[in-house]
Amino acid sequence: MGIKAKWEYFRVLYQRYRKGGREGKKVMLDEFCRNTGYHRKYAIRLLNGPPPGKERERPRRSRRVSYGPQVLSILAAVWEAAGYPWSVRLKALLPDWLPWIRKHYRLSPAVEKQLLGISARQIDRRLQTRKQAQRRHIYGRTKPGGLLKHHIPVKTDRWDVKTPGFAEIDLVSHSGNSGAGDFAQSVNLTDIHSGWTETRAILGRSQVAVQQALDEIRAVLPFRLLGMDSDNGSEFINWHLKHWCEENNIQLTRGRPYKKDDNAHVEQKNWTPTCVSC
């Protein structure tokens, strides 16, 4: 049976099937499947669907909120002033930044409502172009370490700790628009369980400077440092830091290359200012 013949047969059978009883529908369905070769489930959808020649009416989708240029420009300004936090953190910061926003912009009640009501997913979409432009400036200084890849294990499971002491570490570059020469870097450590964060400034990214900064951080922590998880930067993936961790009974692990979410606890606190009211 050709396609045209199947269609004509379907049009003839449709009204009979809709008016038939339970047993009659079963007989007609068996006949329809046998003559057309259709799968039974597909045949049921056809016969219970809209009449031939008409499309099923689809419910109208509600109109999405339209964010004007003022909302987006304020959102981008706060994102840059706050140090480029990720979308979920930026949404949580917006109410705290309202005094700063009102000082620099004239907000109508409608604009303020839209700004506070925007979702984290919409923030990601609206700032996507700006994030791509800033990606090299923010994340472009991490150079993968070529050594010890088989000696330092990759942490693939989620953090499930009930005591402080296991932390994530990261190095933040303060090079501005140029990465030439030596410049200030921040060694950041964030405890997974308590959220305790310590930061030390160093000049350059040498292995000795990073280890000395970690020594200072370890000395002031109110708990014993038990483990550290880093990215794959050569400032952390080296024999110098590995020996230091072994001497101090500290577990050293690393995330997957180019996967920032593996170190999300420390990444979300990078570039976060301590004051938002000025």
C-alpha positions in Angstrom: 0.0 0.0 0.0 1.4 3.4 -1.0 1.6 6.5 1.0 -1.4 8.1 -0.7 -3.5 4.9 -0.3 -2.6 4.7 3.4 -3.7 8.3 3.8 -7.0 7.7 2.1 -7.6 4.6 4.2 -6.8 6.5 7.4 -9.3 9.2 6.4 -12.0 6.6 5.9 -11.3 4.7 9.1 -10.8 7.8 11.3 -14.5 8.6 11.9 -15.5 5.0 12.3 -12.8 4.4 14.9 -13.8 7.5 16.9 -17.5 6.4 17.0 -16.8 2.7 17.7 -16.9 0.9 21.0 -14.0 -0.8 22.9 -14.2 -4.1 21.0 -14.9 -2.4 17.7 -11.9 -0.1 18.1 -9.7 -3.1 18.9 -10.7 -4.9 15.7 -10.3 -1.7 13.6 -6.9 -1.1 15.1 -5.7 -4.6 14.3 -6.9 -4.2 10.7 -5.3 -0.8 10.4 -1.9 -2.0 11.6 -2.1 -5.1 9.4 -3.0 -3.2 6.2 -0.6 -0.2 6.7 2.3 -1.9 8.5 2.3 0.8 11.1 3.5 0.1 14.7 0.5 -0.3 17.0 1.6 2.7 19.2 1.9 4.9 16.2 -1.4 3.8 14.8 -3.1 4.7 18.2 -1.6 8.1 18.1 -2.9 8.7 14.6 -6.4 7.5 15.3 -6.6 9.4 18.6 -5.1 12.5 17.2 -6.5 15.5 15.2 -8.8 14.8 12.2 -6.9 14.2 8.9 -6.0 17.5 7.2 -5.9 19.5 10.5 -3.0 20.1 12.8 -3.2 19.8 16.6 -3.6 23.1 18.2 -0.5 23.9 20.3 -0.9 25.9 23.5 0.5 29.4 23.1 3.7 30.0 25.0 3.8 32.9 27.4 5.9 35.8 26.3 9.3 35.9 28.0 10.5 38.9 29.9 12.2 41.5 27.7 15.3 43.0 29.3 16.0 46.5 28.1 19.5 48.0 27.4 19.5 49.8 30.7 19.1 46.5 32.7 21.8 44.8 30.7 24.2 47.7 31.0 23.8 47.9 34.8 24.2 44.1 35.0 27.4 44.2 33.0 28.7 47.1 35.1 28.1 45.3 38.4 29.6 42.1 37.0 32.8 44.0 36.1 32.9 46.0 39.4 32.4 42.9 41.5 35.3 41.1 39.8 33.5 38.9 37.3 31.7 36.5 39.6 29.8 33.5 38.1 26.1 33.9 37.4 24.7 32.3 40.6 27.0 34.3 42.8 26.3 37.5 40.8 22.5 37.1 41.3 23.0 36.7 45.0 25.2 39.8 45.1 22.8 42.1 43.3 20.7 43.1 46.4 23.9 44.0 48.2 25.0 46.1 45.3 21.8 48.2 45.1 23.3 51.2 47.1 26.1 51.3 44.5 23.7 50.9 41.6 21.4 53.7 42.9 24.4 56.0 43.3 25.6 55.6 39.7 22.3 55.0 37.9 18.8 56.4 38.0 16.6 53.4 38.6 12.9 53.2 37.9 10.9 50.7 40.0 10.3 48.6 36.8 14.0 48.4 36.0 15.0 47.6 39.6 12.3 44.8 39.6 13.7 43.3 36.4 17.3 43.6 37.7 16.5 41.7 40.9 14.3 39.2 39.2 16.6 38.1 36.4 17.6 34.4 36.7 21.2 33.0 36.8 20.6 31.3 33.4 19.5 34.6 31.8 22.6 36.3 33.3 24.8 33.7 31.6 23.0 34.3 28.3 23.1 38.1 28.4 26.7 38.3 29.5 28.0 35.6 27.1 29.6 38.0 24.6 31.3 40.0 27.4 32.5 36.8 29.1 34.1 35.5 25.9 35.9 38.9 25.5 37.2 38.7 29.1 38.0 35.0 29.2 41.7 35.4 28.2 42.2 38.2 30.6 40.7 36.4 33.6 41.6 32.8 32.9 44.4 33.0 30.4 47.4 32.8 32.8 47.2 29.2 33.9 49.8 27.1 32.2 49.3 23.3 32.5 52.1 21.5 34.4 53.8 18.9 32.2 55.2 16.9 35.1 53.7 14.5 37.7 50.5 13.9 35.7 50.7 10.2 36.7 51.9 10.8 40.3 49.2 13.3 41.5 45.7 11.7 41.3 42.8 13.4 39.6 39.8 14.1 41.9 36.7 13.0 40.1 34.2 12.4 42.9 32.3 15.2 44.7 33.4 16.7 48.0 31.7 14.9 50.9 33.7 16.0 54.0 32.3 16.5 57.5 35.3 18.2 59.1 37.4 21.2 58.0 40.9 20.6 56.6 40.3 19.7 53.0 40.7 22.7 50.7 40.9 23.9 47.1 43.8 26.2 46.1 44.2 28.5 43.1 46.5 31.2 41.8 45.0 34.5 40.5 47.0 36.7 38.2 47.0 40.5 38.7 48.8 41.3 35.4 46.3 43.7 33.9 46.3 43.8 30.1 49.8 42.5 29.8 51.3 39.3 31.0 54.9 40.3 30.4 57.4 40.1 33.2 56.8 39.5 36.9 53.7 40.8 38.5 51.6 40.2 41.6 49.7 37.0 42.1 47.3 35.9 44.8 47.4 32.4 46.3 43.9 31.6 47.4 42.9 28.7 49.7 39.2 27.8 50.5 38.2 25.2 52.9 35.4 22.9 51.6 33.5 22.3 54.9 33.7 25.7 56.6 34.2 28.0 53.6 37.2 29.6 55.4 39.3 31.5 52.9 42.9 32.7 53.1 44.8 34.8 50.6 48.5 35.6 50.3 50.1 37.9 47.7 53.3 36.8 46.0 55.5 38.2 43.2 55.7 35.9 40.2 54.6 32.3 40.2 57.7 30.5 41.3 57.4 27.1 43.1 59.3 28.4 46.1 57.0 31.5 46.4 53.9 29.4 46.2 55.2 27.0 48.8 56.1 29.8 51.2 52.7 31.4 50.8 51.1 28.0 51.6 53.4 27.7 54.7 52.0 31.1 55.9 48.4 30.1 55.3 48.9 26.7 57.0 50.3 28.4 60.1 47.3 30.7 60.6 44.5 28.2 59.8 42.4 27.4 62.9 42.4 23.7 61.9 44.9 21.2 60.5 45.4 21.2 56.7 44.6 17.6 55.6 44.3 17.9 51.8 44.6 20.3 48.9 43.0 20.1 45.4 44.4 22.4 42.7 44.1 22.9 38.9 46.8 21.7 36.6 49.0 24.8 36.7 52.7 24.2 36.9 52.9 26.4 40.1 51.1 23.5 41.9 51.9 20.4 39.8 55.6 20.2 40.6 58.0 18.0 42.7 58.7 20.9 45.1 55.0 21.1 46.3 54.6 17.4 46.1 57.5 16.8 48.5 56.2 19.6 50.8 52.7 17.9 51.0 54.3 14.5 51.7 56.4 15.9 54.5 53.4 17.6 56.1 51.0 14.6 55.6 48.8 16.6 53.2 46.9 14.9 50.5 47.5 16.5 47.1 45.0 16.0 44.2 44.2 17.9 41.0 41.2 18.6 38.9 40.7 17.7 35.2 42.6 19.9 32.7 40.5 22.9 31.5 37.6 22.1 33.8 37.1 25.1 36.1 34.1 23.6 37.7 36.2 21.0 39.4 37.6 23.7 41.6 34.3 25.6 41.9 34.6 26.4 45.7 37.8 28.5 45.2 37.0 29.7 41.7 33.7 31.4 42.9 35.7 33.4 45.5 38.4 34.6 43.1 38.1 38.3 42.3 35.4 38.8 45.0 35.9 42.2 46.7 35.4 42.5 50.5 33.5 45.8 50.2 30.5 46.5 47.9 29.2 49.7 49.4 31.8 52.1 48.0 
